[in-house]
Amino acid sequence: MHPSHSLCADGNLHLVVSCMIRTKSSDELKVMRKAGSIVAECHALLSQAIRPGVNTRDLDALVEQHIRKSRATPSFKGHHGFPASICVALNDEICHGFPRSQPLKEGDVVTIDIGALYEGYHGDSAWTYAVGEVSPDIRRLMKDGEKALFLGIEHARPGRRIGDIGHAIQSFAEPLGYGVVREFCGHGVGRELWEEPQVPHFGRPGTGHQIQAGMVLAIEPMLTLGSWRARIDKDGWTARTVDGSICVQYEHTVAVTDEGPVILTEKK
Protein backbone atom coordinates (compact mmCIF):
# COMPACT_ATOMS: atom_id res chain seq x y z
CA MET A 1 0.00 0.00 0.00
CA HIS A 2 1.21 3.48 -0.81
CA PRO A 3 -0.01 6.89 0.32
CA SER A 4 -3.33 7.57 -1.37
CA HIS A 5 -2.10 11.14 -1.59
CA SER A 6 1.64 11.64 -1.94
CA LEU A 7 4.15 14.22 -3.07
CA CYS A 8 5.35 12.64 -6.29
CA ALA A 9 7.64 13.97 -8.94
CA ASP A 10 4.67 14.86 -11.15
CA GLY A 11 4.61 18.14 -9.24
CA ASN A 12 1.15 17.59 -7.78
CA LEU A 13 0.68 18.60 -4.15
CA HIS A 14 -0.36 15.72 -1.94
CA LEU A 15 -0.12 14.67 1.69
CA VAL A 16 3.46 14.35 2.94
CA VAL A 17 3.58 11.50 5.44
CA SER A 18 6.83 12.26 7.22
CA CYS A 19 9.68 14.74 6.93
CA MET A 20 12.58 12.51 7.92
CA ILE A 21 14.14 9.32 6.62
CA ARG A 22 14.52 6.65 9.28
CA THR A 23 17.25 4.05 8.82
CA LYS A 24 16.84 0.71 10.60
CA SER A 25 19.26 -1.17 12.85
CA SER A 26 20.10 -4.85 12.34
CA ASP A 27 17.76 -5.72 15.24
CA GLU A 28 14.93 -3.76 13.64
CA LEU A 29 15.55 -5.48 10.31
CA LYS A 30 15.20 -8.88 12.00
CA VAL A 31 11.72 -7.92 13.17
CA MET A 32 10.88 -6.53 9.73
CA ARG A 33 11.97 -9.82 8.15
CA LYS A 34 9.33 -11.55 10.26
CA ALA A 35 6.67 -8.99 9.30
CA GLY A 36 7.64 -9.49 5.67
CA SER A 37 7.55 -13.27 5.93
CA ILE A 38 3.97 -13.12 7.26
CA VAL A 39 2.96 -11.08 4.21
CA ALA A 40 4.77 -13.54 1.92
CA GLU A 41 2.90 -16.44 3.53
CA CYS A 42 -0.40 -14.64 2.83
CA HIS A 43 0.50 -14.29 -0.84
CA ALA A 44 1.39 -17.97 -0.98
CA LEU A 45 -2.09 -18.77 0.34
CA LEU A 46 -3.69 -16.43 -2.21
CA SER A 47 -1.79 -17.99 -5.11
CA GLN A 48 -3.55 -21.26 -4.30
CA ALA A 49 -6.96 -19.73 -3.53
CA ILE A 50 -7.50 -17.35 -6.47
CA ARG A 51 -9.62 -18.90 -9.21
CA PRO A 52 -12.89 -18.17 -11.04
CA GLY A 53 -15.87 -18.10 -8.67
CA VAL A 54 -13.95 -16.96 -5.57
CA ASN A 55 -14.82 -13.54 -4.15
CA THR A 56 -12.36 -11.10 -2.65
CA ARG A 57 -14.26 -10.74 0.63
CA ASP A 58 -13.43 -14.36 1.31
CA LEU A 59 -9.80 -13.68 0.34
CA ASP A 60 -9.78 -10.77 2.78
CA ALA A 61 -10.98 -13.07 5.56
CA LEU A 62 -8.34 -15.66 4.64
CA VAL A 63 -5.55 -13.09 4.84
CA GLU A 64 -6.75 -11.52 8.08
CA GLN A 65 -7.04 -14.93 9.72
CA HIS A 66 -3.45 -15.83 8.79
CA ILE A 67 -2.03 -12.47 9.88
CA ARG A 68 -3.71 -12.70 13.30
CA LYS A 69 -2.74 -16.35 13.70
CA SER A 70 0.85 -15.20 13.16
CA ARG A 71 0.60 -12.82 16.16
CA ALA A 72 0.46 -9.78 13.88
CA THR A 73 -2.28 -7.34 12.92
CA PRO A 74 -3.42 -6.20 9.44
CA SER A 75 -1.62 -2.94 8.63
CA PHE A 76 -4.36 -1.61 6.38
CA LYS A 77 -7.51 -2.28 8.42
CA GLY A 78 -8.58 1.04 9.91
CA HIS A 79 -5.62 2.89 8.37
CA HIS A 80 -7.03 6.32 7.52
CA GLY A 81 -10.42 4.60 7.71
CA PHE A 82 -9.71 1.79 5.22
CA PRO A 83 -12.25 -0.98 5.99
CA ALA A 84 -10.38 -4.18 5.10
CA SER A 85 -7.18 -6.18 5.55
CA ILE A 86 -6.35 -6.25 1.84
CA CYS A 87 -6.54 -3.70 -0.95
CA VAL A 88 -8.07 -5.13 -4.13
CA ALA A 89 -7.52 -3.81 -7.66
CA LEU A 90 -9.49 -5.62 -10.37
CA ASN A 91 -8.71 -5.22 -14.09
CA ASP A 92 -8.67 -1.44 -14.78
CA GLU A 93 -8.34 -0.57 -11.09
CA ILE A 94 -4.91 0.64 -10.04
CA CYS A 95 -5.02 0.40 -6.24
CA HIS A 96 -6.91 0.85 -2.96
CA GLY A 97 -10.11 -0.93 -3.97
CA PHE A 98 -12.30 -2.68 -1.39
CA PRO A 99 -12.92 -6.43 -1.18
CA ARG A 100 -16.33 -7.32 -2.64
CA SER A 101 -18.80 -10.18 -2.81
CA GLN A 102 -18.92 -10.46 -6.62
CA PRO A 103 -17.05 -13.60 -7.78
CA LEU A 104 -13.89 -13.31 -9.83
CA LYS A 105 -14.33 -14.31 -13.48
CA GLU A 106 -12.18 -16.24 -15.92
CA GLY A 107 -9.80 -13.80 -17.61
CA ASP A 108 -9.77 -11.24 -14.79
CA VAL A 109 -6.56 -9.96 -13.26
CA VAL A 110 -6.59 -8.96 -9.61
CA THR A 111 -3.93 -7.23 -7.55
CA ILE A 112 -3.94 -7.96 -3.82
CA ASP A 113 -1.98 -5.61 -1.57
CA ILE A 114 -1.23 -6.86 1.96
CA GLY A 115 0.38 -5.31 5.03
CA ALA A 116 1.19 -6.93 8.38
CA LEU A 117 2.24 -5.17 11.58
CA TYR A 118 4.47 -7.38 13.73
CA GLU A 119 6.04 -6.19 17.00
CA GLY A 120 5.71 -2.57 15.90
CA TYR A 121 7.02 -2.89 12.32
CA HIS A 122 5.25 -3.25 8.97
CA GLY A 123 5.73 -5.50 5.98
CA ASP A 124 4.02 -4.48 2.72
CA SER A 125 3.68 -6.33 -0.59
CA ALA A 126 1.29 -6.40 -3.56
CA TRP A 127 1.05 -8.93 -6.37
CA THR A 128 -1.11 -9.31 -9.47
CA TYR A 129 -2.78 -12.67 -10.08
CA ALA A 130 -4.38 -14.10 -13.20
CA VAL A 131 -7.86 -15.56 -12.66
CA GLY A 132 -7.82 -18.65 -14.84
CA GLU A 133 -6.52 -17.99 -18.35
CA VAL A 134 -5.88 -14.39 -19.39
CA SER A 135 -5.19 -12.88 -22.80
CA PRO A 136 -1.63 -12.88 -24.21
CA ASP A 137 -1.27 -9.09 -23.88
CA ILE A 138 -2.25 -9.24 -20.20
CA ARG A 139 0.08 -12.17 -19.57
CA ARG A 140 2.90 -10.18 -21.17
CA LEU A 141 2.04 -7.12 -19.06
CA MET A 142 2.18 -9.26 -15.92
CA LYS A 143 5.57 -10.70 -16.85
CA ASP A 144 6.97 -7.26 -17.65
CA GLY A 145 5.46 -5.70 -14.52
CA GLU A 146 7.26 -8.23 -12.36
CA LYS A 147 10.49 -7.65 -14.28
CA ALA A 148 10.14 -3.88 -13.79
CA LEU A 149 9.92 -4.39 -10.03
CA PHE A 150 13.17 -6.35 -9.90
CA LEU A 151 14.94 -3.86 -12.17
CA GLY A 152 13.99 -1.13 -9.70
CA ILE A 153 15.07 -3.20 -6.71
CA GLU A 154 18.54 -3.63 -8.25
CA HIS A 155 19.13 0.10 -7.71
CA ALA A 156 18.24 0.06 -3.99
CA ARG A 157 21.92 0.21 -3.05
CA PRO A 158 23.95 2.57 -0.84
CA GLY A 159 25.22 5.59 -2.74
CA ARG A 160 22.61 5.49 -5.47
CA ARG A 161 19.67 7.90 -5.73
CA ILE A 162 15.92 7.43 -5.51
CA GLY A 163 15.65 8.69 -9.08
CA ASP A 164 17.78 5.72 -10.23
CA ILE A 165 15.01 3.33 -9.11
CA GLY A 166 12.30 5.18 -11.00
CA HIS A 167 14.45 5.62 -14.09
CA ALA A 168 15.21 1.89 -14.26
CA ILE A 169 11.49 1.11 -14.21
CA GLN A 170 10.41 3.86 -16.62
CA SER A 171 13.18 3.29 -19.16
CA PHE A 172 12.24 -0.40 -19.31
CA ALA A 173 8.44 -0.09 -19.37
CA GLU A 174 7.70 2.89 -21.60
CA PRO A 175 9.59 1.65 -24.71
CA LEU A 176 7.39 -1.47 -24.51
CA GLY A 177 4.31 0.75 -24.77
CA TYR A 178 3.17 0.57 -21.15
CA GLY A 179 1.91 3.44 -19.03
CA VAL A 180 3.81 3.94 -15.78
CA VAL A 181 1.39 5.24 -13.14
CA ARG A 182 2.66 8.49 -11.62
CA GLU A 183 -0.02 9.53 -9.11
CA PHE A 184 1.00 6.81 -6.64
CA CYS A 185 4.52 6.22 -5.32
CA GLY A 186 6.50 3.75 -3.34
CA HIS A 187 7.68 4.82 0.10
CA GLY A 188 9.75 4.08 3.15
CA VAL A 189 8.46 1.41 5.56
CA GLY A 190 9.12 0.85 9.25
CA ARG A 191 7.22 1.69 12.41
CA GLU A 192 4.94 3.68 10.14
CA LEU A 193 3.33 2.11 7.10
CA TRP A 194 4.19 5.19 5.04
CA GLU A 195 7.54 6.81 5.74
CA GLU A 196 9.87 9.01 3.76
CA PRO A 197 11.32 8.89 1.19
CA GLN A 198 8.72 8.84 -1.54
CA VAL A 199 9.80 6.43 -4.31
CA PRO A 200 8.36 7.39 -7.72
CA HIS A 201 8.47 4.73 -10.42
CA PHE A 202 9.72 7.17 -13.02
CA GLY A 203 12.40 9.84 -12.97
CA ARG A 204 15.90 10.89 -13.88
CA PRO A 205 19.03 8.99 -12.79
CA GLY A 206 21.22 10.69 -10.20
CA THR A 207 18.34 12.69 -8.71
CA GLY A 208 16.45 12.51 -5.44
CA HIS A 209 17.49 11.36 -1.98
CA GLN A 210 20.73 9.45 -1.71
CA ILE A 211 20.08 5.84 -0.74
CA GLN A 212 21.73 4.69 2.50
CA ALA A 213 22.27 1.35 4.20
CA GLY A 214 19.49 0.76 6.72
CA MET A 215 16.76 2.34 4.61
CA VAL A 216 13.72 0.15 3.98
CA LEU A 217 11.71 0.90 0.84
CA ALA A 218 8.44 -0.33 -0.63
CA ILE A 219 9.05 -0.42 -4.38
CA GLU A 220 5.77 -1.00 -6.22
CA PRO A 221 5.53 -0.13 -9.93
CA MET A 222 2.06 -0.02 -11.48
CA LEU A 223 2.03 -0.56 -15.25
CA THR A 224 -0.94 -0.23 -17.62
CA LEU A 225 -1.79 -1.27 -21.16
CA GLY A 226 -2.77 2.33 -21.89
CA SER A 227 -2.63 5.70 -20.16
CA TRP A 228 -0.69 6.18 -16.93
CA ARG A 229 -3.29 8.66 -15.66
CA ALA A 230 -5.61 7.75 -12.79
CA ARG A 231 -9.00 8.82 -11.49
CA ILE A 232 -10.59 8.18 -8.10
CA ASP A 233 -14.02 6.55 -7.74
CA LYS A 234 -16.83 8.08 -5.72
CA ASP A 235 -15.86 5.90 -2.75
CA GLY A 236 -12.84 8.19 -2.31
CA TRP A 237 -10.43 5.27 -2.36
CA THR A 238 -10.47 3.16 -5.50
CA ALA A 239 -8.11 4.44 -8.20
CA ARG A 240 -8.51 3.28 -11.79
CA THR A 241 -7.08 4.08 -15.20
CA VAL A 242 -8.77 6.97 -17.01
CA ASP A 243 -9.05 4.99 -20.25
CA GLY A 244 -10.20 1.67 -18.77
CA SER A 245 -6.92 -0.07 -19.59
CA ILE A 246 -5.72 -3.03 -17.53
CA CYS A 247 -3.26 -2.31 -14.71
CA VAL A 248 -0.87 -4.58 -12.83
CA GLN A 249 1.21 -3.92 -9.74
CA TYR A 250 4.11 -5.73 -8.10
CA GLU A 251 5.53 -4.64 -4.75
CA HIS A 252 8.17 -5.81 -2.30
CA THR A 253 9.50 -4.32 0.92
CA VAL A 254 13.26 -4.05 0.43
CA ALA A 255 16.06 -3.43 2.95
CA VAL A 256 19.11 -1.52 1.71
CA THR A 257 22.31 -3.15 2.98
CA ASP A 258 26.00 -2.76 2.25
CA GLU A 259 25.82 -6.13 0.49
CA GLY A 260 22.93 -5.01 -1.74
CA PRO A 261 19.13 -5.02 -1.63
CA VAL A 262 17.43 -7.65 0.55
CA ILE A 263 13.77 -8.45 -0.16
CA LEU A 264 11.91 -8.79 3.14
CA THR A 265 8.57 -9.89 1.68
CA GLU A 266 9.84 -12.78 -0.44
CA LYS A 267 8.84 -16.31 0.49
CA LYS A 268 11.90 -18.29 1.56
URKAQUI-V468713 format. One record per backbone hydrogen bond with DSSP energy under -1.0 kcal/mol. CO is the residue of the C=O (numbers start at 1). NH is the residue of the N-H. Records with the same first field share a line. If there is no record, write none. Layout:
# URKAQUI-V468713
CO->NH  NH
This chain:
# URKAQUI-V468713
6->8
8->11
25->29
26->30
27->31
28->32
29->33
30->34
31->35
32->36
33->37
34->38
35->39
36->40
37->41
38->42
39->43
40->44
41->45
42->46
43->47
45->49
46->50
51->54
54->104
55->59
56->60
57->61
58->62
59->63
60->64
61->65
62->66
63->67
64->68
65->69
66->70
67->72
68->71
73->117
76->79
78->81
79->82
82->78
87->113
89->111
90->93
91->247
92->241
95->239
97->88
100->57
104->53
105->108
108->131
109->91
110->129
111->89
112->127
113->87
114->125
115->75
116->123
117->73
118->121
121->118
123->116
125->114
126->251
127->112
129->110
131->107
135->139
136->140
137->141
138->142
139->143
140->144
141->145
142->146
143->147
144->148
145->149
146->150
147->151
148->152
149->153
150->154
152->155
153->156
155->157
157->160
160->211
161->164
162->166
163->167
164->168
165->169
166->170
167->171
169->173
170->174
173->178
174->177
179->224
186->199
187->218
188->195
190->122
192->190
195->188
199->186
204->207
207->163
209->162
211->159
212->215
214->24
215->256
216->189
217->254
218->187
219->252
221->250
222->181
223->248
224->179
229->242
231->240
233->236
238->233
239->94  95
240->231
246->225
248->223
252->219
253->264
254->217
255->262
256->214
257->260
262->255
